[in-house]
Amino acid sequence: MAKPTFETRPGEEVFAQKAGCDCWKMPQVVGKRQISGKLYMTDQRVAFLASGLVGTASVSWEIEIKDIASIKTCTTPPCFPFGIEMTMRDGRVYMIGIMKRDKYVEWLNAHIS
């Protein structure tokens, strides 16, 4: 399976591209597990592409901004103030850890419906 890549859609406004972050929680993985990768944010979606040589497709994800119900800050293990928790309208939860999270939280809150 090919390594996932990120390509913008026509007319899509990019806010963050290749921002280094860690994903700590996603629906396809049970429990909290640190997965390093790159974050992409546009006015239409949020994408996390895991870095590594193998197995990255199964832990990479993309969500639509319109499907996000709420955004909140949280801590990442063990207790660092870098976390952003995104809860989807269907109850799925994604958690990422990223430096300078406040600018991302502010931007996401301004774009979710």
Gaussian input, Z-matrix of N, CA and C with variables (Angstrom, degrees):
# hf/3-21g

backbone

0 1
 N
 C     1     B1
 C     2     B2     1     A1
 N     3     B3     2     A2     1     D1
 C     4     B4     3     A3     2     D2
 C     5     B5     4     A4     3     D3
 N     6     B6     5     A5     4     D4
 C     7     B7     6     A6     5     D5
 C     8     B8     7     A7     6     D6
 N     9     B9     8     A8     7     D7
 C    10    B10     9     A9     8     D8
 C    11    B11    10    A10     9     D9
 N    12    B12    11    A11    10    D10
 C    13    B13    12    A12    11    D11
 C    14    B14    13    A13    12    D12
 N    15    B15    14    A14    13    D13
 C    16    B16    15    A15    14    D14
 C    17    B17    16    A16    15    D15
 N    18    B18    17    A17    16    D16
 C    19    B19    18    A18    17    D17
 C    20    B20    19    A19    18    D18
 N    21    B21    20    A20    19    D19
 C    22    B22    21    A21    20    D20
 C    23    B23    22    A22    21    D21
 N    24    B24    23    A23    22    D22
 C    25    B25    24    A24    23    D23
 C    26    B26    25    A25    24    D24
 N    27    B27    26    A26    25    D25
 C    28    B28    27    A27    26    D26
 C    29    B29    28    A28    27    D27
 N    30    B30    29    A29    28    D28
 C    31    B31    30    A30    29    D29
 C    32    B32    31    A31    30    D30
 N    33    B33    32    A32    31    D31
 C    34    B34    33    A33    32    D32
 C    35    B35    34    A34    33    D33
 N    36    B36    35    A35    34    D34
 C    37    B37    36    A36    35    D35
 C    38    B38    37    A37    36    D36
 N    39    B39    38    A38    37    D37
 C    40    B40    39    A39    38    D38
 C    41    B41    40    A40    39    D39
 N    42    B42    41    A41    40    D40
 C    43    B43    42    A42    41    D41
 C    44    B44    43    A43    42    D42
 N    45    B45    44    A44    43    D43
 C    46    B46    45    A45    44    D44
 C    47    B47    46    A46    45    D45
 N    48    B48    47    A47    46    D46
 C    49    B49    48    A48    47    D47
 C    50    B50    49    A49    48    D48
 N    51    B51    50    A50    49    D49
 C    52    B52    51    A51    50    D50
 C    53    B53    52    A52    51    D51
 N    54    B54    53    A53    52    D52
 C    55    B55    54    A54    53    D53
 C    56    B56    55    A55    54    D54
 N    57    B57    56    A56    55    D55
 C    58    B58    57    A57    56    D56
 C    59    B59    58    A58    57    D57
 N    60    B60    59    A59    58    D58
 C    61    B61    60    A60    59    D59
 C    62    B62    61    A61    60    D60
 N    63    B63    62    A62    61    D61
 C    64    B64    63    A63    62    D62
 C    65    B65    64    A64    63    D63
 N    66    B66    65    A65    64    D64
 C    67    B67    66    A66    65    D65
 C    68    B68    67    A67    66    D66
 N    69    B69    68    A68    67    D67
 C    70    B70    69    A69    68    D68
 C    71    B71    70    A70    69    D69
 N    72    B72    71    A71    70    D70
 C    73    B73    72    A72    71    D71
 C    74    B74    73    A73    72    D72
 N    75    B75    74    A74    73    D73
 C    76    B76    75    A75    74    D74
 C    77    B77    76    A76    75    D75
 N    78    B78    77    A77    76    D76
 C    79    B79    78    A78    77    D77
 C    80    B80    79    A79    78    D78
 N    81    B81    80    A80    79    D79
 C    82    B82    81    A81    80    D80
 C    83    B83    82    A82    81    D81
 N    84    B84    83    A83    82    D82
 C    85    B85    84    A84    83    D83
 C    86    B86    85    A85    84    D84
 N    87    B87    86    A86    85    D85
 C    88    B88    87    A87    86    D86
 C    89    B89    88    A88    87    D87
 N    90    B90    89    A89    88    D88
 C    91    B91    90    A90    89    D89
 C    92    B92    91    A91    90    D90
 N    93    B93    92    A92    91    D91
 C    94    B94    93    A93    92    D92
 C    95    B95    94    A94    93    D93
 N    96    B96    95    A95    94    D94
 C    97    B97    96    A96    95    D95
 C    98    B98    97    A97    96    D96
 N    99    B99    98    A98    97    D97
 C   100   B100    99    A99    98    D98
 C   101   B101   100   A100    99    D99
 N   102   B102   101   A101   100   D100
 C   103   B103   102   A102   101   D101
 C   104   B104   103   A103   102   D102
 N   105   B105   104   A104   103   D103
 C   106   B106   105   A105   104   D104
 C   107   B107   106   A106   105   D105
 N   108   B108   107   A107   106   D106
 C   109   B109   108   A108   107   D107
 C   110   B110   109   A109   108   D108
 N   111   B111   110   A110   109   D109
 C   112   B112   111   A111   110   D110
 C   113   B113   112   A112   111   D111
 N   114   B114   113   A113   112   D112
 C   115   B115   114   A114   113   D113
 C   116   B116   115   A115   114   D114
 N   117   B117   116   A116   115   D115
 C   118   B118   117   A117   116   D116
 C   119   B119   118   A118   117   D117
 N   120   B120   119   A119   118   D118
 C   121   B121   120   A120   119   D119
 C   122   B122   121   A121   120   D120
 N   123   B123   122   A122   121   D121
 C   124   B124   123   A123   122   D122
 C   125   B125   124   A124   123   D123
 N   126   B126   125   A125   124   D124
 C   127   B127   126   A126   125   D125
 C   128   B128   127   A127   126   D126
 N   129   B129   128   A128   127   D127
 C   130   B130   129   A129   128   D128
 C   131   B131   130   A130   129   D129
 N   132   B132   131   A131   130   D130
 C   133   B133   132   A132   131   D131
 C   134   B134   133   A133   132   D132
 N   135   B135   134   A134   133   D133
 C   136   B136   135   A135   134   D134
 C   137   B137   136   A136   135   D135
 N   138   B138   137   A137   136   D136
 C   139   B139   138   A138   137   D137
 C   140   B140   139   A139   138   D138
 N   141   B141   140   A140   139   D139
 C   142   B142   141   A141   140   D140
 C   143   B143   142   A142   141   D141
 N   144   B144   143   A143   142   D142
 C   145   B145   144   A144   143   D143
 C   146   B146   145   A145   144   D144
 N   147   B147   146   A146   145   D145
 C   148   B148   147   A147   146   D146
 C   149   B149   148   A148   147   D147
 N   150   B150   149   A149   148   D148
 C   151   B151   150   A150   149   D149
 C   152   B152   151   A151   150   D150
 N   153   B153   152   A152   151   D151
 C   154   B154   153   A153   152   D152
 C   155   B155   154   A154   153   D153
 N   156   B156   155   A155   154   D154
 C   157   B157   156   A156   155   D155
 C   158   B158   157   A157   156   D156
 N   159   B159   158   A158   157   D157
 C   160   B160   159   A159   158   D158
 C   161   B161   160   A160   159   D159
 N   162   B162   161   A161   160   D160
 C   163   B163   162   A162   161   D161
 C   164   B164   163   A163   162   D162
 N   165   B165   164   A164   163   D163
 C   166   B166   165   A165   164   D164
 C   167   B167   166   A166   165   D165
 N   168   B168   167   A167   166   D166
 C   169   B169   168   A168   167   D167
 C   170   B170   169   A169   168   D168
 N   171   B171   170   A170   169   D169
 C   172   B172   171   A171   170   D170
 C   173   B173   172   A172   171   D171
 N   174   B174   173   A173   172   D172
 C   175   B175   174   A174   173   D173
 C   176   B176   175   A175   174   D174
 N   177   B177   176   A176   175   D175
 C   178   B178   177   A177   176   D176
 C   179   B179   178   A178   177   D177
 N   180   B180   179   A179   178   D178
 C   181   B181   180   A180   179   D179
 C   182   B182   181   A181   180   D180
 N   183   B183   182   A182   181   D181
 C   184   B184   183   A183   182   D182
 C   185   B185   184   A184   183   D183
 N   186   B186   185   A185   184   D184
 C   187   B187   186   A186   185   D185
 C   188   B188   187   A187   186   D186
 N   189   B189   188   A188   187   D187
 C   190   B190   189   A189   188   D188
 C   191   B191   190   A190   189   D189
 N   192   B192   191   A191   190   D190
 C   193   B193   192   A192   191   D191
 C   194   B194   193   A193   192   D192
 N   195   B195   194   A194   193   D193
 C   196   B196   195   A195   194   D194
 C   197   B197   196   A196   195   D195
 N   198   B198   197   A197   196   D196
 C   199   B199   198   A198   197   D197
 C   200   B200   199   A199   198   D198
 N   201   B201   200   A200   199   D199
 C   202   B202   201   A201   200   D200
 C   203   B203   202   A202   201   D201
 N   204   B204   203   A203   202   D202
 C   205   B205   204   A204   203   D203
 C   206   B206   205   A205   204   D204
 N   207   B207   206   A206   205   D205
 C   208   B208   207   A207   206   D206
 C   209   B209   208   A208   207   D207
 N   210   B210   209   A209   208   D208
 C   211   B211   210   A210   209   D209
 C   212   B212   211   A211   210   D210
 N   213   B213   212   A212   211   D211
 C   214   B214   213   A213   212   D212
 C   215   B215   214   A214   213   D213
 N   216   B216   215   A215   214   D214
 C   217   B217   216   A216   215   D215
 C   218   B218   217   A217   216   D216
 N   219   B219   218   A218   217   D217
 C   220   B220   219   A219   218   D218
 C   221   B221   220   A220   219   D219
 N   222   B222   221   A221   220   D220
 C   223   B223   222   A222   221   D221
 C   224   B224   223   A223   222   D222
 N   225   B225   224   A224   223   D223
 C   226   B226   225   A225   224   D224
 C   227   B227   226   A226   225   D225
 N   228   B228   227   A227   226   D226
 C   229   B229   228   A228   227   D227
 C   230   B230   229   A229   228   D228
 N   231   B231   230   A230   229   D229
 C   232   B232   231   A231   230   D230
 C   233   B233   232   A232   231   D231
 N   234   B234   233   A233   232   D232
 C   235   B235   234   A234   233   D233
 C   236   B236   235   A235   234   D234
 N   237   B237   236   A236   235   D235
 C   238   B238   237   A237   236   D236
 C   239   B239   238   A238   237   D237
 N   240   B240   239   A239   238   D238
 C   241   B241   240   A240   239   D239
 C   242   B242   241   A241   240   D240
 N   243   B243   242   A242   241   D241
 C   244   B244   243   A243   242   D242
 C   245   B245   244   A244   243   D243
 N   246   B246   245   A245   244   D244
 C   247   B247   246   A246   245   D245
 C   248   B248   247   A247   246   D246
 N   249   B249   248   A248   247   D247
 C   250   B250   249   A249   248   D248
 C   251   B251   250   A250   249   D249
 N   252   B252   251   A251   250   D250
 C   253   B253   252   A252   251   D251
 C   254   B254   253   A253   252   D252
 N   255   B255   254   A254   253   D253
 C   256   B256   255   A255   254   D254
 C   257   B257   256   A256   255   D255
 N   258   B258   257   A257   256   D256
 C   259   B259   258   A258   257   D257
 C   260   B260   259   A259   258   D258
 N   261   B261   260   A260   259   D259
 C   262   B262   261   A261   260   D260
 C   263   B263   262   A262   261   D261
 N   264   B264   263   A263   262   D262
 C   265   B265   264   A264   263   D263
 C   266   B266   265   A265   264   D264
 N   267   B267   266   A266   265   D265
 C   268   B268   267   A267   266   D266
 C   269   B269   268   A268   267   D267
 N   270   B270   269   A269   268   D268
 C   271   B271   270   A270   269   D269
 C   272   B272   271   A271   270   D270
 N   273   B273   272   A272   271   D271
 C   274   B274   273   A273   272   D272
 C   275   B275   274   A274   273   D273
 N   276   B276   275   A275   274   D274
 C   277   B277   276   A276   275   D275
 C   278   B278   277   A277   276   D276
 N   279   B279   278   A278   277   D277
 C   280   B280   279   A279   278   D278
 C   281   B281   280   A280   279   D279
 N   282   B282   281   A281   280   D280
 C   283   B283   282   A282   281   D281
 C   284   B284   283   A283   282   D282
 N   285   B285   284   A284   283   D283
 C   286   B286   285   A285   284   D284
 C   287   B287   286   A286   285   D285
 N   288   B288   287   A287   286   D286
 C   289   B289   288   A288   287   D287
 C   290   B290   289   A289   288   D288
 N   291   B291   290   A290   289   D289
 C   292   B292   291   A291   290   D290
 C   293   B293   292   A292   291   D291
 N   294   B294   293   A293   292   D292
 C   295   B295   294   A294   293   D293
 C   296   B296   295   A295   294   D294
 N   297   B297   296   A296   295   D295
 C   298   B298   297   A297   296   D296
 C   299   B299   298   A298   297   D297
 N   300   B300   299   A299   298   D298
 C   301   B301   300   A300   299   D299
 C   302   B302   301   A301   300   D300
 N   303   B303   302   A302   301   D301
 C   304   B304   303   A303   302   D302
 C   305   B305   304   A304   303   D303
 N   306   B306   305   A305   304   D304
 C   307   B307   306   A306   305   D305
 C   308   B308   307   A307   306   D306
 N   309   B309   308   A308   307   D307
 C   310   B310   309   A309   308   D308
 C   311   B311   310   A310   309   D309
 N   312   B312   311   A311   310   D310
 C   313   B313   312   A312   311   D311
 C   314   B314   313   A313   312   D312
 N   315   B315   314   A314   313   D313
 C   316   B316   315   A315   314   D314
 C   317   B317   316   A316   315   D315
 N   318   B318   317   A317   316   D316
 C   319   B319   318   A318   317   D317
 C   320   B320   319   A319   318   D318
 N   321   B321   320   A320   319   D319
 C   322   B322   321   A321   320   D320
 C   323   B323   322   A322   321   D321
 N   324   B324   323   A323   322   D322
 C   325   B325   324   A324   323   D323
 C   326   B326   325   A325   324   D324
 N   327   B327   326   A326   325   D325
 C   328   B328   327   A327   326   D326
 C   329   B329   328   A328   327   D327
 N   330   B330   329   A329   328   D328
 C   331   B331   330   A330   329   D329
 C   332   B332   331   A331   330   D330
 N   333   B333   332   A332   331   D331
 C   334   B334   333   A333   332   D332
 C   335   B335   334   A334   333   D333
 N   336   B336   335   A335   334   D334
 C   337   B337   336   A336   335   D335
 C   338   B338   337   A337   336   D336

   B1=1.4456
   B2=1.5287
   B3=1.3102
   B4=1.4622
   B5=1.5293
   B6=1.3114
   B7=1.4599
   B8=1.5343
   B9=1.3350
   B10=1.4642
   B11=1.5295
   B12=1.3147
   B13=1.4634
   B14=1.5217
   B15=1.3196
   B16=1.4598
   B17=1.5210
   B18=1.3042
   B19=1.4619
   B20=1.5172
   B21=1.3251
   B22=1.4564
   B23=1.5214
   B24=1.3098
   B25=1.4607
   B26=1.5244
   B27=1.3157
   B28=1.4694
   B29=1.5289
   B30=1.3226
   B31=1.4582
   B32=1.5186
   B33=1.3044
   B34=1.4601
   B35=1.5341
   B36=1.3386
   B37=1.4691
   B38=1.5258
   B39=1.3325
   B40=1.4650
   B41=1.5267
   B42=1.3329
   B43=1.4588
   B44=1.5242
   B45=1.3185
   B46=1.4690
   B47=1.5194
   B48=1.3123
   B49=1.4608
   B50=1.5188
   B51=1.3121
   B52=1.4614
   B53=1.5270
   B54=1.3375
   B55=1.4633
   B56=1.5309
   B57=1.3144
   B58=1.4616
   B59=1.5167
   B60=1.3162
   B61=1.4641
   B62=1.5252
   B63=1.3121
   B64=1.4592
   B65=1.5163
   B66=1.2992
   B67=1.4557
   B68=1.5240
   B69=1.3317
   B70=1.4618
   B71=1.5178
   B72=1.3314
   B73=1.4591
   B74=1.5157
   B75=1.3391
   B76=1.4607
   B77=1.5202
   B78=1.3279
   B79=1.4681
   B80=1.5277
   B81=1.3263
   B82=1.4670
   B83=1.5289
   B84=1.3365
   B85=1.4668
   B86=1.5278
   B87=1.3189
   B88=1.4633
   B89=1.5267
   B90=1.3385
   B91=1.4617
   B92=1.5173
   B93=1.3260
   B94=1.4643
   B95=1.5132
   B96=1.3097
   B97=1.4582
   B98=1.5228
   B99=1.3060
   B100=1.4597
   B101=1.5237
   B102=1.3420
   B103=1.4620
   B104=1.5217
   B105=1.3145
   B106=1.4622
   B107=1.5193
   B108=1.3296
   B109=1.4546
   B110=1.5124
   B111=1.3163
   B112=1.4635
   B113=1.5218
   B114=1.3329
   B115=1.4579
   B116=1.5212
   B117=1.3130
   B118=1.4633
   B119=1.5207
   B120=1.3389
   B121=1.4612
   B122=1.5127
   B123=1.3284
   B124=1.4589
   B125=1.5227
   B126=1.3108
   B127=1.4573
   B128=1.5286
   B129=1.3442
   B130=1.4615
   B131=1.5263
   B132=1.3328
   B133=1.4629
   B134=1.5205
   B135=1.3290
   B136=1.4607
   B137=1.5212
   B138=1.3287
   B139=1.4643
   B140=1.5198
   B141=1.3248
   B142=1.4589
   B143=1.5180
   B144=1.3254
   B145=1.4575
   B146=1.5198
   B147=1.3158
   B148=1.4610
   B149=1.5193
   B150=1.3322
   B151=1.4644
   B152=1.5216
   B153=1.2964
   B154=1.4589
   B155=1.5150
   B156=1.3110
   B157=1.4570
   B158=1.5182
   B159=1.3211
   B160=1.4671
   B161=1.5245
   B162=1.3152
   B163=1.4551
   B164=1.5089
   B165=1.3253
   B166=1.4641
   B167=1.5233
   B168=1.3178
   B169=1.4666
   B170=1.5268
   B171=1.3244
   B172=1.4648
   B173=1.5224
   B174=1.3227
   B175=1.4644
   B176=1.5287
   B177=1.3133
   B178=1.4649
   B179=1.5258
   B180=1.3158
   B181=1.4608
   B182=1.5183
   B183=1.3305
   B184=1.4588
   B185=1.5212
   B186=1.3361
   B187=1.4597
   B188=1.5212
   B189=1.3122
   B190=1.4593
   B191=1.5286
   B192=1.3264
   B193=1.4713
   B194=1.5303
   B195=1.3240
   B196=1.4726
   B197=1.5287
   B198=1.3380
   B199=1.4628
   B200=1.5288
   B201=1.3361
   B202=1.4676
   B203=1.5250
   B204=1.3300
   B205=1.4653
   B206=1.5214
   B207=1.3470
   B208=1.4652
   B209=1.5197
   B210=1.3236
   B211=1.4655
   B212=1.5207
   B213=1.3281
   B214=1.4641
   B215=1.5204
   B216=1.3208
   B217=1.4594
   B218=1.5204
   B219=1.3205
   B220=1.4620
   B221=1.5262
   B222=1.3065
   B223=1.4614
   B224=1.5244
   B225=1.3290
   B226=1.4620
   B227=1.5223
   B228=1.3281
   B229=1.4668
   B230=1.5286
   B231=1.3286
   B232=1.4509
   B233=1.5258
   B234=1.3164
   B235=1.4773
   B236=1.5303
   B237=1.3252
   B238=1.4669
   B239=1.5301
   B240=1.3456
   B241=1.4689
   B242=1.5319
   B243=1.3198
   B244=1.4673
   B245=1.5245
   B246=1.3296
   B247=1.4610
   B248=1.5136
   B249=1.3371
   B250=1.4611
   B251=1.5265
   B252=1.3218
   B253=1.4601
   B254=1.5231
   B255=1.3246
   B256=1.4615
   B257=1.5228
   B258=1.3259
   B259=1.4581
   B260=1.5219
   B261=1.3135
   B262=1.4561
   B263=1.5288
   B264=1.3139
   B265=1.4672
   B266=1.5312
   B267=1.3314
   B268=1.4683
   B269=1.5377
   B270=1.3460
   B271=1.4594
   B272=1.5216
   B273=1.3311
   B274=1.4673
   B275=1.5294
   B276=1.3342
   B277=1.4665
   B278=1.5253
   B279=1.3304
   B280=1.4613
   B281=1.5211
   B282=1.3384
   B283=1.4584
   B284=1.5191
   B285=1.3293
   B286=1.4606
   B287=1.5183
   B288=1.3138
   B289=1.4534
   B290=1.5159
   B291=1.3298
   B292=1.4610
   B293=1.5260
   B294=1.3130
   B295=1.4633
   B296=1.5303
   B297=1.3260
   B298=1.4668
   B299=1.5280
   B300=1.3170
   B301=1.4633
   B302=1.5211
   B303=1.3351
   B304=1.4637
   B305=1.5234
   B306=1.3390
   B307=1.4664
   B308=1.5247
   B309=1.3373
   B310=1.4670
   B311=1.5300
   B312=1.3308
   B313=1.4646
   B314=1.5239
   B315=1.3188
   B316=1.4657
   B317=1.5269
   B318=1.3250
   B319=1.4617
   B320=1.5337
   B321=1.3347
   B322=1.4677
   B323=1.5251
   B324=1.3228
   B325=1.4659
   B326=1.5202
   B327=1.3227
   B328=1.4637
   B329=1.5308
   B330=1.3387
   B331=1.4675
   B332=1.5286
   B333=1.3415
   B334=1.4659
   B335=1.5265
   B336=1.3081
   B337=1.4775
   B338=1.5057
   A1=108.66
   A2=116.37
   A3=121.43
   A4=110.89
   A5=115.28
   A6=121.37
   A7=108.42
   A8=118.38
   A9=120.78
   A10=112.15
   A11=115.61
   A12=122.05
   A13=108.34
   A14=116.14
   A15=121.05
   A16=109.22
   A17=115.37
   A18=121.13
   A19=108.01
   A20=116.04
   A21=119.52
   A22=110.42
   A23=114.29
   A24=122.01
   A25=108.11
   A26=118.24
   A27=119.74
   A28=110.64
   A29=116.28
   A30=122.52
   A31=115.61
   A32=117.58
   A33=121.61
   A34=110.41
   A35=116.55
   A36=122.46
   A37=109.08
   A38=117.20
   A39=121.87
   A40=110.05
   A41=116.13
   A42=121.73
   A43=110.78
   A44=117.48
   A45=122.18
   A46=108.71
   A47=115.34
   A48=120.69
   A49=109.47
   A50=116.59
   A51=123.69
   A52=112.95
   A53=116.67
   A54=120.68
   A55=108.18
   A56=116.77
   A57=120.65
   A58=111.37
   A59=116.97
   A60=120.42
   A61=109.74
   A62=115.29
   A63=121.96
   A64=108.26
   A65=116.38
   A66=121.17
   A67=106.92
   A68=116.25
   A69=121.39
   A70=112.86
   A71=116.78
   A72=119.25
   A73=109.44
   A74=115.24
   A75=122.38
   A76=107.52
   A77=118.22
   A78=120.22
   A79=115.00
   A80=118.24
   A81=119.63
   A82=113.99
   A83=118.54
   A84=121.75
   A85=108.62
   A86=117.06
   A87=121.70
   A88=109.10
   A89=116.01
   A90=120.55
   A91=111.94
   A92=114.93
   A93=120.67
   A94=109.07
   A95=115.56
   A96=122.28
   A97=107.91
   A98=118.31
   A99=121.89
   A100=109.98
   A101=114.72
   A102=121.33
   A103=106.95
   A104=117.38
   A105=121.74
   A106=110.64
   A107=114.96
   A108=119.16
   A109=112.19
   A110=115.15
   A111=122.90
   A112=109.38
   A113=115.25
   A114=122.44
   A115=109.74
   A116=115.17
   A117=122.73
   A118=106.81
   A119=116.42
   A120=120.92
   A121=108.82
   A122=115.18
   A123=120.24
   A124=107.67
   A125=116.51
   A126=120.00
   A127=112.00
   A128=117.76
   A129=121.53
   A130=114.00
   A131=118.14
   A132=119.61
   A133=113.00
   A134=114.14
   A135=123.60
   A136=105.65
   A137=116.87
   A138=120.65
   A139=109.67
   A140=115.49
   A141=122.76
   A142=107.06
   A143=116.21
   A144=121.29
   A145=108.14
   A146=115.66
   A147=121.28
   A148=110.09
   A149=115.67
   A150=119.74
   A151=108.20
   A152=115.81
   A153=120.77
   A154=109.67
   A155=115.49
   A156=119.90
   A157=113.35
   A158=117.74
   A159=120.65
   A160=110.74
   A161=116.35
   A162=121.54
   A163=116.11
   A164=118.19
   A165=119.79
   A166=112.81
   A167=118.15
   A168=120.56
   A169=111.95
   A170=117.56
   A171=120.66
   A172=113.31
   A173=118.16
   A174=121.11
   A175=112.59
   A176=117.32
   A177=122.17
   A178=106.98
   A179=116.90
   A180=119.80
   A181=111.60
   A182=114.35
   A183=122.68
   A184=107.28
   A185=116.49
   A186=120.70
   A187=109.25
   A188=115.82
   A189=121.77
   A190=108.93
   A191=116.64
   A192=121.89
   A193=110.12
   A194=117.20
   A195=121.50
   A196=112.49
   A197=117.90
   A198=121.71
   A199=113.45
   A200=117.80
   A201=121.40
   A202=109.18
   A203=116.29
   A204=121.59
   A205=111.56
   A206=116.87
   A207=119.57
   A208=111.36
   A209=113.64
   A210=123.38
   A211=106.58
   A212=117.02
   A213=118.72
   A214=109.32
   A215=115.48
   A216=120.26
   A217=108.29
   A218=115.26
   A219=121.27
   A220=107.90
   A221=116.19
   A222=119.81
   A223=109.04
   A224=114.99
   A225=120.39
   A226=106.97
   A227=117.45
   A228=119.92
   A229=112.50
   A230=118.69
   A231=124.95
   A232=113.04
   A233=119.94
   A234=120.92
   A235=110.97
   A236=116.50
   A237=121.16
   A238=110.44
   A239=117.77
   A240=121.07
   A241=113.18
   A242=116.97
   A243=121.33
   A244=113.05
   A245=118.36
   A246=121.58
   A247=115.69
   A248=114.18
   A249=123.49
   A250=106.17
   A251=115.99
   A252=120.59
   A253=108.98
   A254=115.79
   A255=122.21
   A256=108.02
   A257=116.31
   A258=121.56
   A259=107.87
   A260=115.03
   A261=121.17
   A262=110.25
   A263=116.55
   A264=121.79
   A265=112.07
   A266=117.10
   A267=120.55
   A268=112.76
   A269=117.10
   A270=121.32
   A271=115.62
   A272=118.27
   A273=119.89
   A274=108.91
   A275=116.01
   A276=120.91
   A277=109.44
   A278=115.13
   A279=123.21
   A280=107.14
   A281=117.30
   A282=120.70
   A283=109.17
   A284=114.69
   A285=120.33
   A286=109.11
   A287=116.00
   A288=122.77
   A289=107.99
   A290=116.25
   A291=120.26
   A292=109.46
   A293=116.06
   A294=120.96
   A295=109.05
   A296=116.17
   A297=122.67
   A298=110.92
   A299=115.58
   A300=121.20
   A301=114.12
   A302=117.74
   A303=120.11
   A304=112.97
   A305=117.63
   A306=118.93
   A307=111.44
   A308=117.00
   A309=120.83
   A310=110.57
   A311=116.60
   A312=121.34
   A313=109.93
   A314=116.53
   A315=121.03
   A316=110.52
   A317=116.66
   A318=121.10
   A319=110.92
   A320=117.00
   A321=120.27
   A322=111.34
   A323=117.24
   A324=120.15
   A325=111.99
   A326=117.07
   A327=120.77
   A328=112.08
   A329=117.48
   A330=120.31
   A331=115.39
   A332=118.32
   A333=117.59
   A334=109.10
   A335=116.15
   A336=120.61
   A337=110.74
   D1=135.85
   D2=-178.04
   D3=-72.15
   D4=150.66
   D5=177.85
   D6=-68.95
   D7=133.56
   D8=-178.90
   D9=-62.79
   D10=144.86
   D11=175.78
   D12=-127.86
   D13=161.53
   D14=179.39
   D15=-112.31
   D16=127.21
   D17=176.19
   D18=-129.37
   D19=135.07
   D20=179.88
   D21=-74.14
   D22=152.22
   D23=175.27
   D24=-86.62
   D25=158.94
   D26=176.96
   D27=-58.15
   D28=130.73
   D29=177.87
   D30=77.30
   D31=6.06
   D32=-178.29
   D33=-78.76
   D34=133.72
   D35=178.92
   D36=-94.23
   D37=121.21
   D38=-177.41
   D39=-91.92
   D40=129.94
   D41=175.64
   D42=-102.56
   D43=-44.99
   D44=-179.58
   D45=-132.56
   D46=135.55
   D47=-179.77
   D48=-138.12
   D49=124.97
   D50=179.45
   D51=58.74
   D52=34.60
   D53=177.11
   D54=-76.67
   D55=124.82
   D56=-179.71
   D57=-66.25
   D58=128.76
   D59=178.54
   D60=-156.06
   D61=171.57
   D62=175.26
   D63=-120.06
   D64=139.99
   D65=173.66
   D66=-99.09
   D67=129.17
   D68=-178.01
   D69=-109.05
   D70=-21.21
   D71=-178.57
   D72=-150.35
   D73=136.17
   D74=176.34
   D75=-156.57
   D76=154.03
   D77=-176.21
   D78=-58.31
   D79=-32.74
   D80=-174.90
   D81=-81.00
   D82=-2.32
   D83=178.31
   D84=-124.89
   D85=128.38
   D86=179.36
   D87=-79.81
   D88=133.23
   D89=179.55
   D90=79.80
   D91=-174.51
   D92=179.33
   D93=-101.68
   D94=127.43
   D95=-179.05
   D96=-142.22
   D97=131.57
   D98=-178.67
   D99=-79.63
   D100=120.95
   D101=177.02
   D102=-126.47
   D103=117.54
   D104=-179.03
   D105=-80.77
   D106=149.32
   D107=179.33
   D108=-177.86
   D109=-159.27
   D110=-178.75
   D111=-121.97
   D112=141.25
   D113=-179.69
   D114=-106.11
   D115=138.38
   D116=175.74
   D117=-127.32
   D118=133.07
   D119=177.95
   D120=-131.94
   D121=130.97
   D122=175.54
   D123=-130.61
   D124=177.44
   D125=177.81
   D126=-70.63
   D127=-5.76
   D128=-179.44
   D129=-114.64
   D130=-25.95
   D131=-173.30
   D132=-158.29
   D133=166.01
   D134=173.56
   D135=-123.40
   D136=131.42
   D137=-179.59
   D138=-130.56
   D139=141.80
   D140=174.17
   D141=-122.06
   D142=121.35
   D143=177.11
   D144=-111.75
   D145=112.97
   D146=-179.27
   D147=-65.37
   D148=143.88
   D149=176.71
   D150=-99.39
   D151=158.31
   D152=-177.54
   D153=137.65
   D154=174.59
   D155=-176.93
   D156=-90.66
   D157=-38.07
   D158=-178.01
   D159=-134.83
   D160=155.01
   D161=175.14
   D162=74.63
   D163=12.89
   D164=-176.00
   D165=-75.66
   D166=-28.86
   D167=-177.87
   D168=-62.46
   D169=-36.66
   D170=-176.50
   D171=-72.67
   D172=-18.38
   D173=-179.26
   D174=-117.95
   D175=11.74
   D176=172.21
   D177=-95.29
   D178=150.24
   D179=-178.85
   D180=-150.63
   D181=163.84
   D182=178.22
   D183=-144.49
   D184=131.53
   D185=178.70
   D186=-128.10
   D187=150.01
   D188=178.54
   D189=-84.34
   D190=137.61
   D191=178.16
   D192=-55.97
   D193=-40.93
   D194=-177.10
   D195=-63.39
   D196=-18.90
   D197=-179.23
   D198=-91.05
   D199=-4.55
   D200=-179.70
   D201=-83.06
   D202=124.27
   D203=179.53
   D204=-87.99
   D205=-39.53
   D206=-178.08
   D207=-154.66
   D208=156.02
   D209=178.48
   D210=-127.76
   D211=135.00
   D212=173.14
   D213=-146.84
   D214=155.64
   D215=176.31
   D216=-84.86
   D217=153.88
   D218=179.91
   D219=-156.04
   D220=178.71
   D221=176.08
   D222=-99.60
   D223=153.64
   D224=173.35
   D225=-106.62
   D226=150.26
   D227=-178.13
   D228=-55.97
   D229=141.03
   D230=-1.77
   D231=-77.75
   D232=-37.24
   D233=177.31
   D234=-166.04
   D235=47.36
   D236=-179.05
   D237=-93.09
   D238=140.27
   D239=-176.71
   D240=-84.75
   D241=56.71
   D242=-177.47
   D243=-117.22
   D244=-3.06
   D245=-169.38
   D246=-81.81
   D247=146.36
   D248=170.70
   D249=-129.14
   D250=122.88
   D251=178.48
   D252=-107.46
   D253=125.37
   D254=179.51
   D255=-112.77
   D256=118.07
   D257=177.99
   D258=-103.31
   D259=128.48
   D260=-177.56
   D261=-86.15
   D262=162.66
   D263=179.30
   D264=-61.47
   D265=-26.49
   D266=179.59
   D267=-91.86
   D268=5.38
   D269=176.57
   D270=96.79
   D271=-12.00
   D272=177.51
   D273=-63.78
   D274=148.98
   D275=-178.45
   D276=-128.27
   D277=134.69
   D278=175.04
   D279=-121.89
   D280=139.11
   D281=176.90
   D282=-132.83
   D283=127.43
   D284=176.89
   D285=-121.41
   D286=155.78
   D287=174.18
   D288=-117.65
   D289=125.20
   D290=-176.89
   D291=-148.78
   D292=140.77
   D293=177.00
   D294=-67.51
   D295=150.62
   D296=-179.86
   D297=55.54
   D298=45.25
   D299=-174.19
   D300=-62.09
   D301=-26.37
   D302=-174.54
   D303=-57.56
   D304=-38.73
   D305=-179.71
   D306=-67.48
   D307=-32.79
   D308=178.56
   D309=-73.39
   D310=-41.47
   D311=178.32
   D312=-62.58
   D313=-45.68
   D314=179.58
   D315=-60.24
   D316=-45.66
   D317=-179.33
   D318=-64.44
   D319=-45.16
   D320=179.41
   D321=-62.11
   D322=-45.50
   D323=179.81
   D324=-60.93
   D325=-32.65
   D326=178.37
   D327=-73.08
   D328=-19.88
   D329=-174.82
   D330=-107.92
   D331=-12.83
   D332=178.46
   D333=-81.16
   D334=147.80
   D335=-177.12
   D336=-88.42

